[in-house]
């Protein structure tokens, strides 16, 4: 059985004011061809199909058209869970229509574990899938029994199956933070009450493969069993690598093999950092080998200034006007201390909500060495409550 694992599409995403529709369309075309080429039996999309709980109409149509096209691929089953950017109620609407295309949606974490399980059989081999869609703290609290803690809830959940038939392999599909992952910087932080992430030791005794979503940077958290974040299929911000992947898992009755398949780069995201004295030369070096065949590259330029200078953005646009490049962000940064390191120059765009809160706290209380646990946890709980009102 061949299983293809992808996540974090973020359809409807914008980078500054530029939509990513063209890149996502090319990715979907490539994915369909890859499914056929690799004789894929099961496609997993591990959450964050959309970038927003209220995605634009074109993003919804893109996804629905994709599912419709999958119906023509004989023997393919598709399993999709909701991520923290998705609206579970929106995904729940087409759930029964999608089943005609052998696509099964799991928008919610259900109190009855059987509603989050699925079995795929090929020949005489059966593979069980347990799904853990994104959930908010208040949803989990409503499921906990009296005096039950979150850790015991999930340990029991991961170790038990509702189905009685023999399973040759057991796979988890989840959208959350697991282990000591490395983030790409564009993810929204999500927390369990009292936990920053799920420990890997909760998973390793119970699953043969863990298909994760939420982190946009490709990484293998554990080799055996493989616990995989394949990352997003396109770079979602300039700080992310242009190399993107899907994960392919090949299963026999007793053996398994996992590998990454690199996704073509459909549009380059280029970030150039310089100072005011050398920025044109730096641009010339960085933009030397831009292909005319790809989609127009997006350019972000960050220049450290000793004093205000006018006309720099216009100079950059004039320099690139004959190239397959569009300047979509120009970021002048005043350097008030020439000895300041690049690492010390932080911009709001590169910080998530929790980093901003930490900076504010230490600005407000400069004598503090660390933020008290109860204050940080209280802020996390407030964020979770506010997202529950979306």
Secondary structure, DSSP 4 states (H G I P E B T S, - for coil): -EEEEE----BT-EETTEE-HHHHHHHHHHHHHHHHHTT-SEEEEES--BSSTT--HHHHHHHHHHHHHHTTSTT-EEEEE--TTS-HHHHHHTHHHHGGGTEEEE-S--SSGGGGEEEEEETTEEEEEEEE----HHHHHHHPPTT--HHHHHHHHHH--S--S--SEEEEEEES-BSS----S-SPP--BTTBSSB-GGGTTTT-SEEEEES--S-EEEETTTEEEE---SS--STTS-S-EEEEEEEE-SS-EEEEEEEEP-SS-EEEEEEETTTHHHHHHHHTTT--SSSSPEEEEEEEEESS--SSHHHHHHHHHTTSSEEEEEEEEEE-SSTT--GGG---GGG--HHHHHHHHHHHH-TT-SS--HHHHHHHHHHHHHHHHT-
